[in-house]
């Protein structure tokens, strides 16, 4: 007797599940990369995004809870002090474009294969990750004072992501 993987029970193929599990971390990285920051600020953004991902393990949505659980087990549990390495893409613009393309692909996939409530919760979660990351550290300013909380590039990424996930 074989145990059917959870993603299969939810109606997804291995490749489709890989897209859904990888996207939250990619969204976090793209949101952080939208505006280059110091290493300290990038770390703060990553930690804030990972907390949102980790917290989603308790989601009422079976899909979001399963994705978050698998992702946290793969990258590390912030509640246990496990922090994955900070990913800084060599081509931030290309990376952001790739993530937006994968978000649109995930949106189309969810429309066909997921319960509507699960699909909406997953998409909202991705935007929530983005909003948390871009609001985690101000950019510019001196000695932590002043600067923009959310830059135009970060706002653009958030808005483009929301559009890619719109029905």
N, C-alpha and C positions, 0 to 999 in steps of 0.2 A: 504494500500500500504506500502510495506517495502522497506527500503533503503538497497541496496546491499552493503556490506562492500567493501572498495577499494581493499583489497587483493583478494577478490572474482572476482572483475572486472578484476584484473590483472592475474587471472587464478590460484590462490593458495588457498589451504585449510587453515583453521585456524592454524593447526600444522605446515604446511610449512611456513606460514607467521611468526609464532613465531620463527622458526629457523632463518629466514632471518633478522628479527628485533633484535633478541638477539645477533647475531654473531658479529656485529661491537663493541659492548661494551665488549664482551668476548675477542675479538682480542686485544683490548686496554689493558685489564687486563692481558692477557697472555704475551703481549709484555713487559709490565711493570714488570711482575713477572719473566721474563726470567733471569734477574740479580737482586738480592736483593739490594736495595738502602736505603738511609735514608728516613725518612718520608717526608722531604722537597722535595727530588728529586722525590719520588714516586708521590707526589702531583703535581709537575711540569709536570711529564709525563702524568698524568691523565688529567690535564687541557689542555695540548697540543692536546691530542687525542680527548677530548670532543669538542675542537674548530673545528677539522677536521670533526667530526660527525655533529656538528651544521651547519657548512658551507655547507654541502651536501644537506641541505633543498632547496638550490637554484640550485641543479643539473639539467642539461638538461634531465637527465634520469628520467622518471616518477617513475620507480622502486626505484632508489636510493633516490630521493626526498621524496617519500612516506615512505620509511623505516626510513630515518633520521628524518622526521617530527614526526613519531610515537615514535621513540626512545627518541628524545629530550623531547617530552611531558611526557614521562614516567620517565626519569631520571633527568630532570631539564635542563633549558636553560642557558648556560654559559653567554649569552649576557645579561641576566637579573640577573646575579650574583648567579644563582641557581647552586649549585655544589652537585652532588650525593656523597655519602660516598665513600672513596677509598676502593676498594676491594683488600684484600691481601689473596690469597688462602693459606690454611694451607699446601697443597701439590702442590707447583708450577709445578713440573715436570708432575704430573698426570693431573693438570689443563691444561697445555700446550698441552699434548697429546689429551685430550678431545676436546679442541678447534680445533686442527688440524683435528680430526675426523669429527667434525661438519662442518668444512670448506670443506672437501672433499664431505660430504653429500650435502651441499649447492651447490657445483659446479655441482654435478650430477643433482640436482633438477633444477638448472638454465639452464642446457643444454637441458632439456626436456620441460620446461614450460615458459622460458623467451625469449623475443626477444634477438637476439645475442648482439645488442648494449647495452641493459640494463644489460645483464649478464656480459659483458666485463667491463662496467663501475662499476658495483657493486664489481667485483673481484679486479679491480684496486684500488678502494676506500679502501677496506680492507688492501691492501698492503700499501697504502698511510697512513692510520691510524697507521700501524705498524712502518713505517719509521719515522713518526713524533714522535711517542712515544719514540722509542729507541734513537732518536737524541735529545730529549728534555733536557736531563741532563747527564752530564758526570759521569762516575763511577770511584772511586778512586781519587787520587790526594789529595792535602792539601789546605784547605780554598778556594775551588772552582778552584784551579789552577792545571793543569795537569790532569791526568786520561784519560780514554778512552771515546770517544764520543759514540761509539757503541762497545759493548763487543762481544766476540766470541759467547756467548750464545744468545745474542740478534740477531746477524747476522744469527745464525743457525735457530732461530725461524722464522725470516723474510723469509729466503730461503725455509724452510720447508712449511711455509704458501703459498708461491708462487707456490711451487710444488703441494700442495694439491688443489690449484685453477687452475692448468694448465689443458688444455683440453686433 
